[in-house]
Amino acid sequence: MSTSTDARRHAKRKKSPQPDDGDRGVEVTPRLDGWRMPAEWEPRRATWLAFPHKRSDWPGKADTIIWVFAEIVRQLCRGERIRMLVKNAKQAAIAKNTFIRVGADIGQVDFVTCDTDRSWTRDYLPNFLVRSSVRARPRLLGAAKWRFTGWHRYPDHKLDDQAGLLVATQFADKAYYPQSVIRGRSVRVVLEGGSIDVDGEGTLLTTEECLLTGRRARHRSLDKKESERLLGEYLGVERVIWLPDGIAGDDTSGHIDDFARFVRPGVVALCSERRKDDPNYRALAKAKECLSTARDAKGRRLQVILLPMPDAVVDRSIRLPASYANFYIGSECVLVPTFNDVKDREALGILTELFPERRVVGIHATELLLGLGTLHCSTQQEPRP
């Protein structure tokens, strides 16, 4: 198994301190150190994925899912490196052979040996950070590694959390482990990457259901003020825009990346359900109402661009979270999930207008959706410092 010079250079870095619940000490946060989380469309160094191996996530389709990942790799590697988490050399060989067969540039792929529970890297890998000032020297990469608890739902999540720690300590120059004092004790704070979206200029989108009010709310033990403080201190944001609820079928209990996404500063792509009898109609209408009165960190009123919702996708009577908003913005392309739906073309057309400088590519995601996520959930961007 070969690893690129770039990957080897990062892996040899001195490891940052590991998180230590109960010993907070003097808190030096990314904001104080001059870091911020950049927007997804900002200059990129790599995209992180994990080779899919949890067969029960895709009942009856586990053998075909690897070809969906191969197409993701083939498209993204035209403009950036791919860092692929694999369990061992055998899995790396399978992945490499699959990628070569679809015509991917294998020279653009780094295989990083690290076992995982699942392949949803968006949620357990760190949020990478860059210096707020473009004049900062040296140009370093930071990371905020939040605690991952399987969306407060699945017990098999410890390997995923450990994978995030490994990436933070070995591939970032400086790693932070967000903590808060709860009942007099400092503990690591839970957050998934799919629960937030940022514009790179100080504004963050999230939902109250996921972080504050839902039955599985990650910040239930915190109040809104403390939640906003943590997001500000560890991601460098100045304003949090709260939308009420997520969409039907979402086992993450309200992730924002299933229905509302920044596409550039001041502009949000929001899913809209036209059928009043659909479970998503009310939640998306409320989200539109909230966004119509919101202002971002720069004081701008947000422009809201509506995306259609595909027809309901159901597996064995279970509603799946099908959405065109789960697109991924690569360095030179935008990958958009499609569902063999008549509205696929409409969604692709809207996103093509929103990203004129990038190729907009549809990736058939109906089978991937059986795992209750699609493209954005499967990827995590590593920005260029």
Protein Blocks (a to p, Z undefined) as FASTA:
>chain_A
ZZdfklmmmmmpccdddddehilbjaddfklnopacddfkbccfbdcddddfblklmghi
lmmmmmmmmmmmmmmmmmbccddddfblmlmmmmmmmmmmnopafklpccdddddfblcl
klmmccddddfblkbccddddddddddehholafblmlmmmmmmmmmmmmcfbdcddddd
eehiacdddddfklpccehnopacddfklmmmmmklfklmpcfklmmmmmmmmnopabdc
ddfbdcehiangopaklmpccfbehiacddddfblkbmklmmmmmmmmmmmmpccfkopa
cddddddddddddeehiacfddfklpccdfkbccdddehiaklmmmmmmmmmmmmmbccd
dddfklmmmnopafkmmpccdddZZ
